Amino acid sequence: MASQPLQPEDAKRLWAEVLAKVETRLDNRQTFETWFKPISATTISPQLVELEVPNLFFVDWIHEHHLPMLRLGFLDVTGEEPEIRLSAREAAPPLTALPPRNGVDGSRVGSDEAPGRGWLDSQLNPRLTFANFVVGGSNQFTNAACLAVAATPGKTYNPLFIFGPSGLGKTHLLHAIGHAVKETRPRARVYYLSAERFTNEIIYGIQHAQTLAFRNKYRTVDVLLIDDIQFLAGKESTQTEFFHTFNALRDAHKQVVVTADKPPKDIPNLEERLISRFNQGLVTDIKQPDIETRLAILRNRCEQEGDGIRLPDDVLLLIADRIRNNIRDLEGCLVRVMALGSLLRQEVTLEMVEDVLQHYVNAEPERITPERIVSVVSDAFGVKPDALIGPRRTMQVALPRQVAMYLMRQLTDMPLAEVGRVFGGRDHTTVMYACDRVATRIADDSSFGDRVNGLISTLASG
């Protein structure tokens, strides 16, 4: 690509090539039609790509599920990996104050809208219910707590804080609580959203002078379900707004349920007053499922989407044995195996499953955390981890810091801004510069490239 943004026609042509590459990488055409085809490119340059999507839900979903695929598409077509920014074609609905209505406890708190008319109601995934949640030793207590909350919202375990690694069912339980409340209380105002979306709506409210309407909207809900609360860390104004929203809901005996990847005390840059509020309720975790639970999850998914295909027990056992840490990967592997059997019209064999498993178990990205990368790079270069993430800019620290930034971009899905925050709040341009410097040196210096590849092997091997 040229150094300047492409002209509209050139950008349109390049974006079409990127979409074509993405489509070839996807196993499911429906995924492409649903999530990628509606995207349009507004600006394309070597450093920055600005994409427009239909609404804020698309922004959240693509960030969580499909951003790595977009990056690969640009890498395939241009040989570069620019920063990708997403914006919603439709802004968030106006944050207007709502007329009174009956809440869960009979008080007049919101609008008298018909059940299912709230614009956020549609954010509840119809498949993620308690009926479809497989209970095992790793999640039994947390599932029971969620059932109790759904039965008497605002009265039992308020707030409920669920933590655990990605892909173990936290989001499923949030949706399940929402569905269960709506089933018994159709007029209850139930909101599910990510912490990132909460932040986006605050920004929208500030930009459009609608902060009061934002507060009226969120402080009159019956059940507030917020996913990945750790993304509020370091965002002072957002944490302040959430703190006051939380207090208003608690005082009104409304239910708050949040999820995170760590317990409250271990989330860096989370305000003490929020940690204190979360610890006042029930803090519970979801652990990695045992093999019996993993098998039950696979059998449950087969019943839901089997489409006449029956998989032998040895196939299910192989998948359950090899994918141990992430339920999303477990189900994703199963879906791919079932699709192969259906499309190829042949019996699923262990050899076929082994080929599919290569896409899920080799790299084990969930084990490669920023903390591990900092630790491994610090050991390799003989510097202290505190120096690596601190403000010092000496040559002794600068190179290993750049290597650590490069590895975080290569081995995790962390955006540039999140990587910068790990290293003392450096901005995204510093991270981009570091990654470019390391990539250039790898290309020019084979011994340095071998050294970086050795670090990658160390991280991948655990």
Beta strands, then each sheet from edge to edge (+ up, - down):
strand 1: 40-44
strand 2: 48-53
strand 3: 83-88
strand 4: 160-163
strand 5: 190-194
strand 6: 223-227
strand 7: 255-260
strand 8: 282-285
sheet 1: 1+ 2- 3-
sheet 2: 5+ 6+ 7+ 4+ 8+
end
